[in-house]
Amino acid sequence: MKLKIGKFKLIFLRWICLFIIFFVLFAVFMFRARPIIISYAKSNAKALMISAFDDAVKSAMETLQYSYSDIAVITRLSDNTVSSIEIDYSKLNILRSQISQSISEKSNNKSDNILSIPLGTLLGSEYTTGYGPKFRFKMRYSQFPVLDFESKFYSAGINSVIHQIIIKANLSGGIIMLGADKSFSVELTTIAAQTVISGAVPENFTNVLETPQSDAADDIFNFSQ
C-alpha cells in the first residue's frame, strides 16, 4: 500500500514539474512575443481607423452633396482678376460634424476585435513568419477624431491655379490587450473640394464668410499662392 502511495506521489511530482517547466517556457515565449503582438495590434487598429475615416468622408460627402461652389465663392474684379475667395465655414462645420459622428459610430461598432497571428510570426524569425497555427488575441481599441481644414493653391499653367480645400484628420487611438495600454495617432488628409481658377490671382488674401451664429475668428483661412 505504501509503495502505491509513493509511486503516486512520484507521478504527481513529475506532472507538477512538467507543468512548471511548461508555464515558464510559455511565459518566456509570451514575453518575447509581446512586442510583436502589440505591433500587430497597432497596425490592425490603424487600418481600422483609416478605413473608418475613408468611409466617413465618403458617406458625409454623399449625404451633403457639397460642391466647391457650395463651400467657396470666388469674387472677381472687372478685369477678371480674383479679388477674394469666401469660405462658408458654417458648411465646413456641418461637414466636420458629420465625419466625426460617423467615425465615432464605426469605432463603437468595432471596438472589440479578434487578432489572429501565426505561431511562426510570434517566434520573430523571418524564415517562419506567416507559418504555423494561429493564436487568437482579443483586442479593444478606441479612437478620438480631431478634424481641421486647410486651403492650398497649386499652379496649373499661365494665369491658372488649382484651389483645394483639404480635410486634415488627426485620429488619436489606443489599444488595450495583454495587460498593455498603448496609445498612438494617425494623420490623414483628403480633398473636400477643388476647382481650377482661371485669371490673375493675388499673392495673398484672406476672406471668410460667417453666419451670425458662427465664431470662426480663430479659424480664418490664410490663402497664399
N, C-alpha and C positions, 0 to 999 in steps of 0.2 A: 504493500500500500504506500509506504514511504517512497519507494522507488518511482511509482507512478506520479506522486506529487512532485518529486524532484524533477522528473522529466517534463512535466507540465510547466513548471517554473522556468526551466531552461528554454523551452519553446516560446514561452511568453516573453522572456527577456530578449530573445532573438528578434521577435516581432517588434518589440519596443525599440531596439537598436536600429532595425531597418527603417522604422517609421521616423526616428530622429534623423538618420542619415538622409532619407528622402526629403524631410522637411528642410534640413539645412541646404541641400542641393537646390531645392525649389526656391528657397529664399535668396540664395546667391544668384540663381538664374533670373529671378524677377528683379533683383537689384540691378543686374547688368542690363536687363531688357527694358527697364523702366524708362530711360531716356528715349528709346526707340518708340515705345508705346505713346509717350507724351507727344513726340514729334508727329507720329501718325495721327493722333487725335487733333492736334492743332491744324494739320493740313486738311483733315476732314472737315473741321469746323470752319476753316477759311473758305473751303469750296462751297459749303452750305451758305455762308454769308454772301459770297459773290453771287451765287445763284438766286438768293432771296432779293438782293439788290437789283439784279437784271430783271427779274420777274416783276418787282415792284415798280420800276421805272416804266417798263412796257405797259403794265396794267394802268398806271396813272396817265400816261400819255394817250392811251386808247380811250380812257374814260373821259378825260378833259378835252381831248382833241384840240390842244393848243397848237397853233402855227406860230411862225416867227412874228407875223403881224399882230397876233393877239397879245404877245408879250412886249414887243418893241415897236415904237413908232418913229420913223425917220422923218426929220424936218429939213427942208432944203431952202436955199436962198433962190433968188430969181435967176442966178447964173448956174443953177443946178448943183452948187456946192452944198455939201451936207453941213448943216449948222448944228444939229443936235440929234441925239437918239434918246428917246424917252422910254424908260423901262417901267412897266406896270408891276411894281413889287407886290401888290396885293395878290396878283395871279401867281407869282412865283411862290408866295407863302402858301397858297392853296396847293400848288404842286408839291411843295416841300412836305406839307401835312399829309397828303395822300401817300407819298412814297414812304414816309416814316411809319405811318399806320400800317401799311401793307407789310413792311419789313418786320415790324413787331408781331403782327399776326402770324407770319410764316415762322418766325423764331419760336413763338409759343407752341405752334403745332409740331415743331421738330426739335424740341428742347431735349428729348431723350433719344439717343441713338445707340445702336449696337455696332461696335467696331470689330471687324474680323481681320486678324493679322496672322499670316502663315508662320509656322514654327521656325522655318529656315530664316525668315526675316528677323525674328526675335534673337536669333543666335548672333546676328551682327556681322555675318560673313557675306562678302559679295558673291561667293560661289553657291550659297544656299538660299539667297534672297528669293522669295516668291514660292518656295517649295515647302512641302510638308503639310500636315494637318493645320487647320486654322483655329486659333484661340479667339474666343469672343469676349469682349470687354464692353461694359455698359458705360456710356459717356453722356454727360449732361452739359449743355453749353448754353450760354446766353449772349445777347448782343445788344448794344445801345447805339443807334444811328445818330450821327450829327451831320446835317446837310448844310451846304452853303452853295452859292452860285458865283461864277466868275465869267467875265466878258473878255474875249480875245479877238484881235484883228490879225489877219494874215493877208499878205499881198497876193493878189490874183491877176496881176498884169498892170498895164498902164491905166491909171485912174480907176482901178477896181480893187476892192478888198473883200475878203470873206469875214463876216462878223459872226462869231459863235457865242452863244450863251451856254455855259457848261455847268453841269451839276457835279459838285465835288462832295464826296461822302467819306467820312471817317467813321468806320464801324469798329467800335471797341467791343471786344468779346472776352469770354472766359470759359474755361472747361474745368469740370470737376470730375476726377476719376482716380482710382487707386490712392486715395488719400492726398491727391495733388490738386492744387488750385492755381491754375496758370492763366494769366491774362495776356492779351495781345491786341493788336489793332490792324485793320486793313484799310488802305486808302484807295478809293476808286473814283473814276471820273467817267462821265458820259455826256453827250451833247443833247441839250434840251431843245435848242432851235438854232438855225443858222440861215444866212442869206448872203448873196453876193451884192455888194453895194457898188454901183457904178457912179462915177463922178468924183470930184475932188473931195477928200476927207481931211479935216483939220488934224494937226498933230495931236492935240489933246482937247477933250471936252468932257463935261460931267453934267448929267441931267437924269433925274429920277421922277417918275410920275407916281404920286402917292394919293391915297384916299384919305378922307378926314380921320378915319379910324387907324390909319397906318402910322407906325412910329419907326421909320426906316432911316433916321438921321445917321445912325452908325453903320448903316449897310449900303451907303451910296456907292454905286459903281464908279470906278475911275477908269475911263477908257483911254487907251493910247494906242496909236498905230505902230 
